[in-house]
Structure formats: structure tokens, C-alpha cells
Amino acid sequence: MSRKRVYEIAKAEGVTSKELIAALTAAGTEVKAAASSVEEAVALEALAKAGSSGESGPKGQSTKEGAAKPAPKATEGSKSKSSRPVKPGAGPAPPADGQAGASAGGKKRRRVVIDSNASRRDQGGPPPPQRPPRRRGGRRRKPVLEEPSPVEKEPEAPQATRINSGVTVRELAELLDLSSADLIKKLMTMGEMATLTQTLTDESVQAIADEYERKIEIVSAAEEEPEVPEFEDSADSLEDRPPVVTIMGHVDHGKTSLLDAIRQTEVAAGEAGGITQHIGAYQVHHNGDTITFLDTPGHEAFTAMRARGAQVTDVAVIVVAADDGVMPQTREAIDHARAAEVPMLIAVNKVDLEGAQPDRIRNDLASEGLNPEDWGGDTVYCDVSAKTGQGLDNLLDMILLVTELEELSANPDAPASGTVVESQLDPGRGPVVTGLVQRGTLEVGDSVVAGPVWGKVRAMHDYTGADVSEAVPGMPVEVLGFDGVCEAGEFVQAVANDREARQVAGEKQNRLKAEAIARRQARKVTLDEIFAKAQAGELKELNVVLKSDVAGSLEALQDEIAKVPQEQVAINVIHAQTGGINESDVMLAAASGAVIIGFNVRPLSDARKAAQAEGVDVRTYSVIYKVTEDLRAAMEGMLDTVEVEEALGEAEVKEVFKASKVGRIAGCQVTEGAVTREAEARLVREGTVIWTGRLGSLRRFKDAVDRVEEGQECGIVLEDYQDVKVGDVLEFFSTREVEQTLA
């Protein structure tokens, strides 16, 4: 027989790939994955052996159990007989423990105790403890109780006290077990006046902890990992769910085109309706199975979005263009998938182009530790073309094959919970949240909470835009009814009622507000410092209002702005929100002298008129690096010009002449560069600058000249300076103002 893949043989024989792999492993054949190739005869023989051992195993086991069962009965019978007193003249008792005639001859009979549980104990275990001997009165002696030796425990290191950022004086005193009065006194000695309800900065909290020699850990809401609860569902309540697949890779390698090709195939297969809106998550059906796809951007600025996509996924499909090769974002996507510990599948796209080299892609990724299965590795590679549709069915088959061994399941009857994939502010519908249900069933009317935002589900739409009343595990939906825009990647869950949702969201919102107050207090400076910086020209700020289409793009935009050097000019983001540019944004920018930057959004009609009337600069972009380029240019325009000195030449004083009307004339020889009449001069004597000024006159022989070249002699009179000596060096230079650039 020929070699076939494991999953093909398993499908033909009516077993799962996992069972066939187990049978092959038990038969001594090493198989790494379900897509590995083996001899069909070897696989059938392994299945036959597994089937025969499975049948004989239980039968043999029951036979052994049946043979072992009479032993306890016989023991119980002998135990009951031996426990009864035997009358004189009766027949001999059955032999016990090799003592056949112990009772014969009128000797004293030995008392034999038969333990009915002896056959149930481990044969190799230690002997049971001996009971103390009886006294003459029939009572046993009590064993001497020995006190156990004390175990010396090593002193445990004190654990750090977790303190939330933005803590108040009262809360800090309770956490550190101090009195509020002592804490306020300590703050006064540190030069800070605070009340009980005043928020403290992180620096002040750390300083207080150092004063009292306490070990603390300051935790902020942004840095703290969201505590996703772990659910323990019974095996009976679990049902299979669709696998979640994330498409990742470098920019312009065809990720979205590949996903569009898969979805167009789905529509052509007869699904009602079409793709009417972009929500970043889709579902396709293949051979009776459902697959959920998540699309992530490939630009380097969207690192956080790729990381979130890897965390909620079951399989990561790394798309690599066959004509381009492995790029930086490709390696970054691989690192994200490895960090999330999810299996990877490589889709080599654009194989229909003339310059496509799929083998080169395999060589490059093999150096990253992703060895193809054809080379003896365990990574599945698929050659596809989003343009022609080549290899799409094989890609879907491989995705289902990789996820088959994962045994993906969830409890659909539990309270709904999941992850926010994306969130945006729609002008007509309000906050729209794209969520992925991971457990339970989300229904219309449920009260939900996601971080500091809560809401009640008013409506839900699937990836085709159709209304749905419930969302099962593994299904992406658009949810309407939140009171604000959620952060992408936030854990969302359904709660009992609106009151509980409002309470949970309010606690998170209060914590975020306290942290914001602490950050603002940390940035406070005195009026004297502000005045001094303004006088020195050091206080320069560029106020910016940011608007974006979705929360993920807004987060990436803020991260890119933070990377711009701000030592000389600081960028102050006074407002950042999703949604279109409205009139209130323009009024805020006009009051604070800010620039409005919109990413994938446009100003509304009333906002455009208000911007023209108020003279507010509104910039809209669709490419993220254009934003940082224009910001750098604007910041460089705010910098003051600096004077730059340019060296022209040097001359050495060979002789000094005296003239009654002119004064001292320095007879010089130009040793380097040239001397010009308009140049500034610097007199250097033995390495020390003696004088700096301009030239009074420059003559060659008796003629006044404007320029003297290197190697020529000339006579120079310095303006308002006469103390010139032989051996002095004159340096000539010019100054010009140039614009500064950011580092």
C-alpha cells in the first residue's frame, strides 16, 4: 500500500485522528501530527492491534476479578468457623497458616485471626503496626506517646503590599497599618500638605513606604493583567465550539485579500445575503464545520492589536508573500503566537506570481524553528493564492485538522463571557462593540460589563449584518447598548442585572479617575518654574485632539505619538476618542490652541464650518506614519533657530607694524582656508582666546581687498584692538542661523 496522511486514514476507517495517532504510538511508529504521512498497512495493523487489545483487555480483567472474588468469600467462611468455639470430640478444624494439627493431642489451641481485607491491600506495602501485648487483666498496655521533634521553619520573606495607583491618604494609612495623623505629619515633613481624601502620586506613596521601611507594589489599571475567571465546567455540560483563527503577518502580504477570498467563496456557496459591513471578525462554513476568523492589521504600529488577536485565538495563520519573503512583522507575529502558546499554520500567499519562491519561504522560516512537515517538522505549510483561489479548500482542511486535536469545547448554558475584539462610536447607532463569545450564550436583554463600561444588549448583528437574538460560544457579534466605547481586548461578561453591571463598571471607572488625578498631580509645577521656563524659551507644548474610527487604531496612534522625541517640544493629547470630528471637538481645540488629527474619520458639516470660523487646523489621515511625520514637522517649526559657526580660515602674525593714524598693523600669512573682509575674527595666543571681533581693514600690499587666499600675505587691522604680538593666530569664521530638528 502507498503512504497516506494520518487524518485521511482515520476518516476512511471511521476513527478520529487522535485515536489513530495513539494507536500508532502504541505500535512503535512515531507520528508528530495528524498531517504526517505513514504507510497505510502499518496504520491498519496498529488499529487492529488496538482493537484486539481493547476487547481482550476488559475480558481478561473481568476474568482476573472473577478468579479473585471467591478468595474473600472463603476467607469470610473460615473466619466465621474459626471464631466459633469447637466442642471436644468434634471433627478437626480446617488447617490455617500451615498449622494442620495444632488443636490435636489436647494442647492449647492458638487463636488465629483471619483478615478479610488482606487481598485488597497492596502486596508490597509496609507491615501493619503491632498492637501492644495484653496484660493479665485483659487490658492492653497503652503505647508510650513520643512528642514529635520540632521542625524549624525558615522565616518567610515579607510579601509586598499591593497598592493601587491613585490611592488616597486614608486608604494608604489603612493598607500600611498606620494612623492617618502620623501619615499626614510625615507628608508635611516631606513638604506636601494633604488631606484625608486627597489622592497621592506614585512617587509620594513610594517615598512614604521607604520612610517606614515597608515593601509595596504600586499597581495601575493599565499595567494590571485583567483577571479572567477560570471556569470548571463538567464534561456533560461542554459542547463543541468553532475554532477561532487569527490571520497575522506583514503589511501588504495579502491577509485581508485572503480572508476576502475565503468569504467570497462562502457567499458563492449559497449563503443568504452578503458581507455588508466590516467588523473585523467573520465566520465561514466548510464541510459542515464552522470556522471563526479574526483579521489583524500588519502595520508595525498595531503591535497591541496583533498581541490581543493571538491571545483569543486557537490557531494563528501566518501569511507570508511568496514574492517578498519573511519581514519584521512576520517575525513579530510568530513571537506573539509563541507567547500565546497557540499552534501556527503558515499560508504562503501569492504563489501565482512569476517571482514566487515558496521554497525560499520554507528555508527562511525553518531558521525561525518552523520546520515543514515535508522536511520532518511539525508545522503545516499551505500554498495559496487569494487572487486565483488556489489552495483555499486545502487551507480550511488544514485549519480544521490542526484544531481537531485541541478538542475545543465550551459550556453554552453558563452566563455569557468573552472578549472585545473592536469598538467604535457610530454617529447613528452610538457605541458599537464587536465581541467574541467564548463561554455561555449572550442574549438580547442581558446586562453586560466590560471594564469601566456597562450596558444592556439592545440588539446584536452577526458578520453578515443580520439581526440575531443570541450568540453561542465561538460566534462574533456586533453588540449595541453599551454606554461608552470599550477598550479593545477587554474582558466582557454578563451579570445578573443592570444594578450589578453599573456597580462593577463604576468601581473600575473610579479607579481610573483616581489614577488620572495622581498623574496630573505628578506633573504639577510652581508658577515660578513656569515663569522661568517661559523666559528661557523652554516651555513649548503642542496640544493635540485625536479622533479615530476604532479603539484599536486610537491606541496604536497614541503609541506612535509617544515615540516622537519630546525633550524640546512636548505633545499634549488633551482629548482622544473614537468617532467623527464634531463641533465640540473644534470648540475644545479653539479654546486650547490645539490641532485636530483624525485617523480614518472626517469632520461633520457643522464641525467643518466651525473650524473655518475659529481658524482651527483639522488634519485627516489614512496612513499612520503620515501622522507622525507631520507632527515632527510641526514640532520642529516651534523650535527656535540656533547660531552655527562655520570656520573660514586661519592666519599667523609674522610681524607687527605701527602706523600713526591706523595703529598696529598685523602682517599675516594665511595658513589655512581664506580670509574675507566681512568675516569675524578670533585672536588666539598660546591656546587662549584673547579677543573676538571684526576686521577694521584687510589689505594686500597697498590695495584694500575683500578676500585673501591660502599661502598669501596680507595686512590686517583689528577693530578696536591694538595688542597684537608676533606668533598670535587669527581664526576667521562666520555665523548663520539654522532651524533645529528633533533628535
Salt bridges, closest charged atoms under 4 A:
GLU39 OE2 - ARG3 NH1 4.00
GLU40 OE1 - LYS4 NZ 3.71
GLU45 OE2 - LYS49 NZ 3.67
ASP115 OD2 - ARG121 NH1 2.55
GLU211 OE1 - LYS186 NZ 3.69
GLU217 OE2 - ARG162 NH1 3.86
GLU224 OE2 - ARG162 NH2 3.44
GLU224 OE1 - ARG511 NH1 2.85
ASP233 OD1 - ARG439 NH2 2.81
ASP260 OD1 - ARG263 NH2 2.17
ASP314 OD2 - ARG241 NH1 2.89
ASP324 OD2 - HIS253 NE2 2.95
GLU332 OE2 - ARG306 NH2 2.25
GLU332 OE2 - HIS336 NE2 3.70
ASP364 OD2 - ARG360 NH1 3.87
GLU368 OE2 - ARG331 NE 2.95
GLU373 OE1 - ARG5 NH1 3.67
ASP383 OD1 - ARG362 NH2 3.28
ASP397 OD1 - HIS286 NE2 2.67
GLU407 OE2 - LYS18 NZ 2.82
ASP467 OD1 - HIS461 ND1 2.65
GLU478 OE1 - ARG429 NH1 3.57
GLU515 OE2 - ARG511 NE 3.54
GLU541 OE2 - ARG523 NH2 3.70
GLU555 OE1 - ARG308 NH1 2.98
GLU560 OE2 - LYS563 NZ 3.07
ASP585 OD2 - LYS547 NZ 2.48
ASP585 OD1 - HIS575 NE2 3.69
ASP617 OD2 - ARG619 NE 3.07
ASP630 OD2 - ARG619 NH1 3.73
ASP640 OD1 - LYS540 NZ 3.89
GLU645 OE1 - ARG682 NH2 2.89
GLU646 OE1 - ARG736 NE 3.80
GLU652 OE1 - LYS654 NZ 3.63
GLU678 OE1 - ARG694 NH2 3.96
GLU709 OE2 - ARG707 NE 2.57
ASP723 OD2 - ARG685 NH1 3.91
ASP728 OD2 - ARG685 NH2 2.95
GLU731 OE1 - ARG682 NH1 3.11
